[in-house]
Amino acid sequence: MNNKITIMFLFIVMILIMGAGCENSTQKYLEFSENQNPIIRGNENYNLKFFVFNPTQNTFVGTIEYEYDEGCISTSSNIDEIEITPKEYKKAEIKSFSYNTGLRSQICLQKPLKITTILKDKGGEIKAKFDVSLTIVE
């Protein structure tokens, strides 16, 4: 009986020790700051506004990647680098997207265009992501 109690106690201690070194997966890294279903006119740019947080005690170094229909909208770069020290804690970001006029442009109007924002750490692990559904009108 004492052996079972000892083994159970050691098992619990091991679980607690292993869990202490793990990062909490519910930590907040991204926060979208406005309507997730924006509507713009074709001659306007859409400015995606959000905050990137560093909930750790180390400097966060990584990338912000954007996935979207490149036939309908465009931006200056699909990947931006980011670095946030623990003292800074958070940074505000603005990413501008514009409507692509051209042969295919008419099929892009009046339909939701998904823009996915993905935050990855230096090793490529996804820390957070969110989607916006942009609609463009004439």
SEDO-293480 format. One record per residue (C-alpha): x, y, z; residue in three letters; residue number from 0. Coordinates in Angstrom, 1 decimal, padded with zeros to 4 digits. Example, Ala and Ser with C-alpha at 12.3 -4.5 7.8 and 13.67 -1.06 7.14 Angstrom:
012.3,-004.5,007.8,ALA,0
013.7,-001.1,007.1,SER,1
***
This chain:
000.0,000.0,000.0,MET,0
002.8,002.4,000.9,ASN,1
004.5,001.7,-002.5,ASN,2
001.3,002.7,-004.4,LYS,3
001.1,005.9,-002.4,ILE,4
004.8,006.7,-003.0,THR,5
004.5,006.0,-006.7,ILE,6
001.4,008.1,-007.0,MET,7
003.1,011.0,-005.1,PHE,8
006.2,010.8,-007.4,LEU,9
003.9,010.7,-010.5,PHE,10
002.1,013.9,-009.3,ILE,11
005.4,015.6,-008.6,VAL,12
006.8,014.7,-012.0,MET,13
003.6,016.1,-013.7,ILE,14
003.9,019.4,-011.7,LEU,15
007.6,019.7,-012.6,ILE,16
007.0,019.1,-016.3,MET,17
004.1,021.5,-016.3,GLY,18
006.1,024.3,-014.7,ALA,19
008.4,024.5,-017.7,GLY,20
005.6,024.6,-020.3,CYS,21
004.3,027.8,-021.7,GLU,22
000.6,028.5,-021.2,ASN,23
-001.1,028.0,-024.6,SER,24
-003.8,030.4,-023.7,THR,25
-001.5,033.4,-023.5,GLN,26
-002.6,036.3,-025.6,LYS,27
-000.3,037.2,-028.5,TYR,28
-002.7,039.0,-030.9,LEU,29
-005.7,041.2,-030.4,GLU,30
-007.7,042.5,-033.3,PHE,31
-008.9,046.1,-032.7,SER,32
-011.9,046.7,-034.9,GLU,33
-014.8,045.2,-036.9,ASN,34
-013.9,041.8,-038.3,GLN,35
-016.3,042.3,-041.3,ASN,36
-015.2,045.6,-042.8,PRO,37
-016.6,047.1,-046.0,ILE,38
-014.6,049.5,-048.2,ILE,39
-015.0,051.0,-051.6,ARG,40
-012.8,049.8,-054.5,GLY,41
-010.9,053.1,-054.5,ASN,42
-010.1,052.9,-050.8,GLU,43
-007.3,051.1,-048.9,ASN,44
-008.2,048.8,-046.0,TYR,45
-006.0,049.3,-042.9,ASN,46
-005.9,046.2,-040.8,LEU,47
-005.2,047.3,-037.2,LYS,48
-004.2,045.0,-034.4,PHE,49
-001.9,044.6,-031.4,PHE,50
000.9,042.1,-030.9,VAL,51
001.7,041.1,-027.3,PHE,52
004.7,039.6,-025.7,ASN,53
003.4,037.6,-022.7,PRO,54
006.8,036.1,-021.9,THR,55
009.8,037.2,-019.9,GLN,56
012.0,037.1,-022.9,ASN,57
012.2,039.2,-026.1,THR,58
009.8,037.9,-028.7,PHE,59
011.2,037.7,-032.2,VAL,60
009.1,036.4,-035.0,GLY,61
007.1,037.1,-038.1,THR,62
003.6,038.3,-039.0,ILE,63
002.3,036.5,-042.1,GLU,64
-000.7,037.4,-044.2,TYR,65
-002.7,035.0,-046.3,GLU,66
-005.3,036.4,-048.7,TYR,67
-006.6,036.2,-052.3,ASP,68
-003.8,037.9,-054.2,GLU,69
-006.0,038.2,-057.3,GLY,70
-008.3,040.5,-055.4,CYS,71
-006.2,042.5,-052.9,ILE,72
-002.6,043.3,-052.4,SER,73
-000.2,044.6,-049.8,THR,74
003.5,045.7,-049.7,SER,75
004.8,042.4,-048.2,SER,76
003.2,039.1,-047.1,ASN,77
005.6,038.8,-044.2,ILE,78
006.7,041.4,-041.6,ASP,79
009.3,040.8,-039.0,GLU,80
008.6,041.8,-035.4,ILE,81
010.5,042.1,-032.1,GLU,82
009.0,042.9,-028.8,ILE,83
010.9,043.2,-025.5,THR,84
009.2,042.3,-022.2,PRO,85
009.4,045.9,-021.2,LYS,86
007.5,047.0,-024.4,GLU,87
004.9,044.2,-023.8,TYR,88
002.8,045.2,-026.9,LYS,89
003.0,046.9,-030.2,LYS,90
000.3,048.4,-032.4,ALA,91
000.5,047.3,-036.1,GLU,92
-001.2,048.6,-039.2,ILE,93
-001.2,046.7,-042.5,LYS,94
-002.6,048.4,-045.6,SER,95
-004.3,046.4,-048.3,PHE,96
-005.6,047.7,-051.6,SER,97
-008.0,046.4,-054.2,TYR,98
-006.5,045.0,-057.4,ASN,99
-008.3,046.5,-060.4,THR,100
-008.0,044.4,-063.6,GLY,101
-009.6,041.6,-065.5,LEU,102
-010.5,039.5,-062.5,ARG,103
-011.5,042.4,-060.2,SER,104
-015.3,042.2,-060.9,GLN,105
-015.5,038.7,-059.3,ILE,106
-013.9,040.2,-056.1,CYS,107
-016.7,042.7,-055.5,LEU,108
-019.5,042.1,-053.0,GLN,109
-018.1,038.9,-051.7,LYS,110
-016.2,038.2,-048.4,PRO,111
-012.4,038.2,-048.9,LEU,112
-010.7,036.4,-046.1,LYS,113
-007.4,038.0,-044.7,ILE,114
-005.7,035.7,-042.2,THR,115
-003.0,037.2,-039.9,THR,116
-000.6,034.6,-038.5,ILE,117
002.0,035.3,-035.8,LEU,118
004.9,032.9,-035.7,LYS,119
007.9,032.8,-033.4,ASP,120
011.5,032.7,-034.7,LYS,121
011.3,028.9,-034.9,GLY,122
008.2,029.0,-037.1,GLY,123
005.7,027.9,-034.4,GLU,124
002.3,029.6,-034.8,ILE,125
001.6,031.6,-031.6,LYS,126
-001.7,033.1,-032.7,ALA,127
-003.9,033.9,-035.7,LYS,128
-007.1,035.7,-036.7,PHE,129
-009.3,036.2,-039.7,ASP,130
-010.9,039.3,-041.2,VAL,131
-013.6,039.1,-043.8,SER,132
-013.3,042.2,-046.1,LEU,133
-016.0,043.1,-048.5,THR,134
-015.3,045.6,-051.4,ILE,135
-018.1,047.5,-053.1,VAL,136
-017.9,049.7,-056.2,GLU,137
***
